[in-house]
Amino acid sequence: MLDKDIKAQLNEYLKLLENDIVIKVNSGSDNSSKELSDFVTEIADMSDRITVEKADLPRVPSFSLNRKGEDNGVIFAGVPLGHEFTSFVLALLQVSGRPPKVEESTIKQIKKLEGTYHFETYVSLTCQNCPDVVQALNLMSVVNPNITHTMVDGAVFKEEVEAKDIMAVPSIYLNGEPFLNGRQTLDSILQELGSSVDMSELEEKDPFDVLVVGGGPAGASAAIYAARKGIRTGIIADRFGGQVQDTLGIENFITTKYTEGPKLVASMEEHVRDYDIDIMNNQTAKSLAKKDLFEVELESGAVIKGKSVILSTGARWREIGVPGEKEFKNKGVAYCPHCDGPIFEGKDVAVIGGGNSGVEAAIDLAGIVKHVTVLEFLPELKADAVLQERLRSLPNVTVITNVATEEIYGSDKVEGIRYKDRDTGESHEIALQGVFVQIGLVPNTEWLKETVEMNKFGEIIVDEHNMTSVPGVFAAGDCTNSAYKQIIISMGSGATASLGAFDYLIRN
């Protein structure tokens, strides 16, 4: 099942196993069971430290990873290939006893959790957001014996997914009840469980020379350039990597022909951690004030101080703001076609937005779903000509232009969409099961209010040094009025902002 290159890499990882591993398997006679059995056998044949046993697990097919004589609570219901292969390899190493690469304070938080936690995460193997959740919960299962976690491949357990009306992945269940949806980090899961960082630890931090708010490409670049100057640097990040975490294919990053968002973010974080940079993850900025120093108040109540500040809060998916959008989020309304597309296999869906993102989404979905309807507000699609040509060649795609979406309707999940013809004013309805919103981004700058000057789009206005209207406050990336929103441009602007901040510090 594994190609030559993957097996070569896996062979190197298997040399790192600390203890013997027992893979316990529950399989039947169906095709999925045969695939899983073949996968487990191939892995076991690669190392004399791995043995296979039959077991009575709740799902067929599934397997668990265990040290000899122990049940470690890490279960895969389905074959963890695609994006989940990394989750499998990490689980294999951690179950064997290899220490996970997380802060000791985080390990203590996990160990302190009391009670019994049985997690299940429903995933798609094409979802780039799912591995973060799977890896976090697997790690928690290894660290705390009261925690178990099962990755469930939705494509294998379709009846289970439909019975639970799961329409977005990752979808996490705790002790049989819905818990969380969407990308989560280890920190955010712990916070949801009531185990959070001690705020006094944040409050006691000495002022930073450069305080970066935002952990995307701009923030990472800014922090690295500041740290290289030998000055005290900190990052406040809601989630490290930001919007790039949700990006599947990246083809325009110089020196790299192709990569994927999560891989790029992992490399960014590794690079940042090579320096003495204080990363304050899973923290959201609430306000910015200038006193003796700059003070950033967090939603948690803590206040972090800096002699200069770099704002790199990025952007998020823009919402259409019609009735039904929020009500049916994760119940048919989605924003990531790569993550949630497979859930709509054989169904009718709409894509709202005719730019590059919308047309690319429609092309991807056309290969999975029954039919795609593209709705565009303007009289013509805005996507590149080559994308439009590809889109119009697909037999199961309908393009409707010059229309305004009025409502997404349904009972407990999406059942249709209502739109208005902008020429005639006439309303129309389309019966469908999914709506993918792809109408661009909105900057994450509401929390700044009137602190710095912004344009009518909410983008922070910066000069050639990336300084804002407030001396000592700089900004970079998609939250600014930069002409183009690209990863490589964000990284460059982060470097510019950092050099500008350093110049400000030495002159003041």
C-alpha positions in Angstrom: 0.0 0.0 0.0 2.9 2.4 0.8 5.1 3.6 -2.0 8.9 3.2 -2.0 9.7 6.7 -0.8 7.2 6.7 2.1 8.5 3.3 3.2 12.0 4.6 3.2 11.0 7.5 5.4 9.0 5.3 7.7 11.9 2.9 8.1 13.9 5.7 9.6 11.1 6.6 12.0 10.6 3.0 13.1 14.3 3.0 14.3 13.2 5.6 16.9 10.7 3.3 18.7 11.5 3.3 22.4 9.6 0.1 23.3 7.8 -2.7 21.6 4.4 -2.0 20.1 1.3 -4.2 19.9 -1.2 -3.4 17.2 -4.6 -4.8 18.1 -6.9 -5.3 15.1 -10.6 -5.8 14.6 -11.4 -6.5 11.0 -14.1 -8.3 8.9 -14.4 -9.6 5.4 -15.3 -6.3 3.7 -13.0 -4.3 1.4 -12.2 -1.7 4.0 -11.2 -4.4 6.5 -8.9 -6.0 3.9 -7.3 -2.6 3.2 -6.8 -2.0 6.9 -5.4 -5.5 7.5 -3.0 -5.1 4.6 -1.8 -1.7 6.0 -1.2 -3.1 9.5 0.6 -6.2 8.2 2.9 -4.0 6.0 3.8 -1.8 8.9 4.5 -4.8 11.2 6.7 -6.4 8.6 8.9 -3.4 8.6 10.0 -3.7 12.3 10.6 -6.6 14.7 9.4 -4.3 17.5 5.9 -4.4 16.2 3.5 -7.4 16.6 -0.2 -7.7 15.6 -3.0 -9.3 17.6 -6.7 -9.7 17.1 -8.9 -7.7 19.4 -12.6 -6.8 20.1 -12.7 -3.1 19.4 -16.0 -1.2 19.0 -15.7 -0.5 15.3 -15.0 -2.8 12.3 -12.5 -2.1 10.8 -10.2 -0.5 13.4 -6.9 -1.0 15.2 -5.3 0.3 18.4 -1.6 1.1 19.2 -0.4 -0.1 22.5 2.8 -0.8 24.5 3.0 -4.4 25.6 0.7 -5.1 28.5 -1.0 -1.7 28.3 -4.0 -0.2 26.5 -2.9 3.3 25.5 -6.3 4.5 24.2 -5.1 5.4 20.6 -7.4 3.9 18.0 -7.7 4.4 14.3 -11.1 3.4 12.7 -10.0 3.3 9.1 -6.7 3.4 7.4 -4.7 6.5 8.3 -3.4 7.5 5.0 -3.5 10.9 3.2 -3.1 13.7 5.7 -3.5 11.3 8.6 -0.4 9.2 7.9 1.7 11.7 9.9 -0.8 11.3 12.8 -0.2 7.6 12.7 3.6 7.9 12.7 3.5 10.3 15.6 1.2 8.1 17.6 3.4 5.1 16.9 6.4 6.9 18.3 4.6 8.5 21.3 2.9 5.2 22.3 6.4 3.6 22.2 7.5 6.0 24.8 9.2 8.7 22.7 8.5 12.1 24.4 6.1 14.4 22.5 7.5 17.8 21.4 5.3 20.0 23.6 6.0 22.2 26.6 6.3 20.5 30.0 3.6 22.9 31.3 1.2 21.5 28.7 2.0 17.9 29.7 1.2 18.9 33.3 -2.2 20.3 32.2 -3.1 17.1 30.5 -2.1 14.9 33.5 -4.2 17.1 35.8 -7.4 16.4 33.9 -9.7 14.4 36.2 -12.6 12.1 35.1 -12.9 9.9 32.0 -12.7 11.3 28.5 -13.5 9.1 25.5 -12.9 11.2 22.4 -13.9 10.4 18.8 -12.9 12.6 15.8 -14.7 12.2 12.5 -12.3 13.1 9.7 -11.8 13.1 6.0 -8.4 11.9 4.8 -8.3 14.8 2.4 -8.8 17.3 5.2 -5.7 19.3 6.1 -7.3 20.6 9.3 -8.0 17.2 10.8 -4.5 16.0 11.7 -4.0 18.8 14.2 -7.0 17.6 16.2 -6.2 13.9 15.8 -2.6 14.4 16.9 -3.6 16.5 19.9 -6.1 14.0 21.2 -3.8 11.1 20.5 -1.1 12.8 22.5 -3.5 13.4 25.4 -4.5 9.7 25.3 -0.8 8.7 25.6 -0.1 11.1 28.5 -3.3 10.5 30.6 -4.6 7.0 31.1 -8.1 8.3 31.7 -8.3 9.6 28.0 -8.9 7.6 24.9 -9.2 8.8 21.3 -10.5 7.2 18.1 -9.9 8.7 14.7 -13.0 7.8 12.5 -12.7 7.9 8.8 -16.0 9.3 7.6 -15.7 7.7 4.2 -15.5 4.2 5.8 -18.3 4.9 8.4 -20.8 6.7 6.2 -23.9 5.4 8.0 -22.5 6.6 11.3 -21.7 10.1 9.9 -25.2 10.4 8.4 -26.9 9.2 11.6 -25.1 11.9 13.5 -25.7 14.6 10.8 -22.0 15.3 10.6 -21.6 17.8 7.8 -18.1 19.2 8.5 -14.8 17.8 9.6 -13.1 17.6 11.9 -16.0 16.9 14.2 -15.1 15.9 17.8 -17.4 13.9 20.1 -16.7 13.5 23.8 -18.3 10.6 25.7 -20.8 10.2 22.9 -21.8 13.9 22.7 -20.8 16.6 20.2 -17.9 18.6 21.6 -16.1 20.7 19.1 -16.0 21.3 15.3 -13.3 22.6 13.0 -9.6 23.0 13.5 -8.4 22.9 17.1 -5.1 23.0 18.8 -3.9 21.1 21.9 -4.2 24.4 23.8 -7.7 25.2 22.6 -8.9 21.7 23.5 -7.4 22.0 27.0 -9.0 25.4 27.4 -12.4 24.0 26.4 -12.0 21.3 29.0 -11.3 24.0 31.6 -7.6 23.5 31.8 -5.9 26.7 30.8 -2.6 28.5 31.2 -2.2 30.3 34.6 -2.9 34.0 33.8 -0.4 35.0 36.5 2.4 33.5 34.4 1.4 35.9 31.5 1.0 38.9 33.7 4.5 38.4 35.2 6.3 38.5 31.9 8.8 41.3 31.5 8.1 43.9 28.8 9.2 42.8 25.3 11.3 45.0 23.0 9.1 43.8 20.1 5.7 42.3 20.8 4.2 40.6 17.7 0.4 40.1 17.6 -0.5 37.3 15.2 1.3 34.0 14.3 0.8 33.8 10.6 3.6 34.2 7.9 3.9 37.9 8.6 4.1 37.4 12.4 6.6 34.5 12.1 8.8 36.5 9.8 8.7 39.6 12.0 9.6 37.6 15.2 12.5 35.9 13.5 14.0 39.1 12.2 13.5 40.8 15.6 15.1 37.8 17.5 18.1 37.9 15.1 18.8 41.4 16.3 19.2 40.0 19.8 16.2 41.9 21.3 13.5 40.4 23.5 10.7 39.2 21.3 7.3 37.7 22.0 4.4 36.4 19.8 0.7 36.5 20.8 -1.1 34.0 18.6 -4.7 32.9 18.5 -3.5 29.9 16.5 0.0 29.7 15.1 0.0 29.7 11.3 -3.3 31.5 10.9 -5.1 31.3 7.6 -2.2 29.3 6.0 -3.3 26.3 8.2 -6.4 26.2 6.1 -4.6 26.4 2.7 -4.2 23.1 0.8 -2.0 23.7 -2.2 0.7 26.4 -2.3 2.4 26.6 -5.6 3.8 30.2 -5.7 6.3 30.0 -2.8 9.8 30.7 -4.1 12.2 27.8 -4.0 9.4 25.3 -3.3 7.4 24.0 -6.4 4.6 22.8 -4.2 3.7 22.5 -0.6 0.6 22.5 1.7 -0.4 24.9 4.4 0.0 22.7 7.4 3.5 21.6 6.2 4.6 25.2 5.7 3.2 26.2 9.1 5.1 23.4 10.8 8.3 24.6 9.1 7.6 28.2 10.2 7.0 27.2 13.8 10.1 25.1 13.9 12.1 28.0 12.5 10.6 30.4 15.1 11.4 28.0 17.9 15.1 27.9 16.9 15.3 31.4 18.4 14.6 32.7 21.9 11.1 33.8 21.1 8.3 33.6 23.7 5.3 32.1 21.9 2.0 32.8 23.7 -0.3 30.5 21.8 -4.1 30.3 22.0 -4.4 33.9 23.2 -6.6 36.5 21.5 -5.9 40.2 21.7 -8.7 42.4 23.0 -7.3 45.9 22.9 -4.1 48.0 22.4 -3.2 51.0 24.5 -0.2 53.4 24.7 0.9 54.2 28.3 4.4 54.2 29.5 4.8 51.2 27.2 2.4 49.6 24.7 -0.1 47.3 26.5 -2.0 44.5 24.7 -4.9 43.3 26.8 -5.9 39.7 26.1 -9.4 38.2 26.1 -8.2 36.2 29.1 -7.7 39.4 31.0 -3.9 39.3 31.0 -2.0 42.4 29.9 1.3 42.0 27.9 3.6 45.0 27.5 6.0 45.9 24.7 8.3 48.8 23.8 7.1 48.4 20.2 4.3 46.3 18.6 3.9 44.6 15.3 0.3 43.9 14.3 0.0 40.8 12.0 -3.5 39.5 12.8 -4.2 38.4 9.2 -7.7 37.9 7.8 -10.5 35.4 7.9 -13.1 34.1 5.5 -15.7 36.7 4.7 -19.3 35.8 5.5 -22.2 36.6 3.1 -24.4 37.7 6.1 -27.7 36.3 5.0 -30.3 34.4 7.0 -29.3 30.8 7.5 -25.5 31.2 7.2 -24.7 31.2 10.9 -27.6 28.8 11.8 -26.4 26.1 9.4 -22.6 26.5 9.8 -21.2 23.0 9.9 -24.7 21.8 9.0 -24.3 22.3 5.3 -22.7 25.7 5.2 -18.9 25.4 4.8 -15.8 27.4 4.0 -13.2 24.8 3.2 -14.0 22.6 0.1 -10.9 20.5 0.6 -11.9 19.6 4.2 -15.6 19.2 3.9 -16.1 18.3 0.2 -16.0 14.5 0.6 -18.9 14.7 3.1 -21.1 15.9 0.2 -20.3 13.1 -2.2 -23.2 12.5 -4.5 -25.1 15.6 -3.3 -26.0 18.9 -4.8 -24.1 22.0 -3.6 -23.6 25.7 -4.4 -20.4 27.8 -4.4 -20.9 31.4 -3.6 -18.2 33.5 -5.3 -16.8 33.6 -8.8 -13.3 34.7 -8.1 -10.3 32.3 -8.2 -11.1 30.8 -4.8 -14.7 30.1 -5.8 -14.0 28.7 -9.2 -11.2 26.5 -7.9 -13.5 25.2 -5.2 -16.2 24.5 -7.8 -13.7 22.6 -10.0 -12.6 20.5 -7.0 -16.1 19.8 -5.8 -17.3 18.8 -9.3 -15.2 15.7 -9.0 -16.9 14.6 -5.8 -20.5 15.9 -5.7 -23.4 15.3 -8.0 -23.8 18.9 -9.1 -22.3 22.3 -8.4 -24.0 25.7 -8.9 -21.7 28.7 -8.9 -23.4 32.0 -7.8 -21.7 35.2 -8.7 -22.8 38.7 -7.6 -21.3 40.5 -10.6 -22.3 40.1 -14.3 -19.1 38.2 -15.0 -16.9 35.7 -13.2 -13.8 37.3 -11.7 -11.5 34.2 -11.9 -8.6 33.8 -14.3 -9.6 32.8 -17.8 -7.8 29.4 -17.6 -9.9 28.5 -14.5 -13.1 29.7 -16.1 -12.4 27.6 -19.2 -11.8 24.5 -17.1 -15.0 25.2 -15.1 -17.2 25.6 -18.1 -15.9 22.3 -19.5 -17.3 20.3 -16.6 -20.7 18.7 -17.3 -22.0 18.9 -13.7 -21.5 22.6 -13.1 -24.0 25.5 -13.6 -22.8 29.1 -13.5 -25.3 31.8 -12.6 -24.0 35.4 -12.6 -25.5 38.8 -11.6 -27.4 37.4 -8.6 -27.6 38.2 -4.9 -27.9 35.4 -2.3 -30.9 36.1 -0.1 -31.2 33.1 2.2 -29.9 29.7 3.0 -32.8 27.6 4.3 -33.6 24.3 5.9 -34.9 22.7 9.0 -32.0 21.1 11.0 -29.6 21.3 8.1 -29.3 23.0 4.7 -32.0 22.1 2.3 -31.7 24.9 -0.3 -30.7 28.4 -1.2 -32.7 31.4 -2.4 -31.2 34.1 -4.6 -32.4 37.2 -6.5 -31.8 38.0 -10.2 -30.2 41.5 -10.0 -31.7 42.5 -13.4 -35.3 41.4 -13.0 -35.5 41.4 -9.1 -37.1 37.9 -9.4 -36.3 35.4 -6.6 -35.3 31.8 -7.4 -34.7 28.7 -5.2 -32.3 25.8 -5.6 -32.8 22.6 -3.6 -29.4 21.4 -2.4 -27.5 20.0 0.6 -24.4 22.2 0.9 -23.2 25.8 0.4 -19.6 26.7 0.2 -18.8 30.4 0.8 -15.8 31.7 -1.1 -16.1 35.5 -1.3 -12.7 36.6 0.0 -11.3 37.7 3.3 -11.9 40.3 5.9 -9.0 41.7 8.1 -9.0 40.8 11.8 -8.8 44.4 13.0 -12.1 45.1 14.8 -10.4 44.8 18.2 -8.2 47.8 17.3 -11.2 50.2 17.0 -9.8 53.7 16.6 -6.3 52.9 17.9 -4.6 53.1 14.4 -5.7 54.5 11.1 -7.5 52.1 8.8 -9.2 52.4 5.4 -12.8 51.7 4.7 -12.2 48.0 4.4 -10.8 47.8 7.9 -7.2 47.4 6.7 -4.4 49.0 8.7 -2.7 51.8 6.7 1.1 51.6 6.8 4.0 53.5 5.4 7.1 52.3 3.6 8.6 51.1 6.9 5.3 49.3 7.7 4.7 51.8 10.5 1.1 52.7 11.4 -0.3 56.1 12.3 1.0 55.5 15.8 4.8 55.7 16.2 6.1 52.4 17.6 3.2 50.4 16.3 3.9 48.6 13.0 1.7 46.2 10.9 2.3 43.5 8.3 0.5 41.0 6.2 -3.2 40.6 5.2 -4.5 42.9 7.9 -2.8 45.9 6.2 -3.6 47.9 3.0 -1.0 46.0 1.0 -1.9 45.7 -2.6 -1.7 42.0 -2.8 -2.5 39.2 -0.3 0.1 36.5 -0.8 2.1 34.4 1.7 5.4 35.5 0.3 4.3 39.2 0.4 3.2 38.8 4.0 6.6 37.3 5.0 8.4 40.2 3.3 6.2 42.8 5.0 6.8 41.1 8.4 10.5 41.4 7.9 10.1 45.1 6.9 8.0 45.8 10.0 10.5 44.1 12.2 13.4 46.1 10.8 11.3 49.2 11.1 10.6 48.4 14.7 14.3 47.9 15.4 15.1 51.2 13.8 12.4 52.9 16.0 13.8 51.3 19.2 17.4 52.4 18.6 16.3 56.0 17.8 14.0 56.2 20.7 
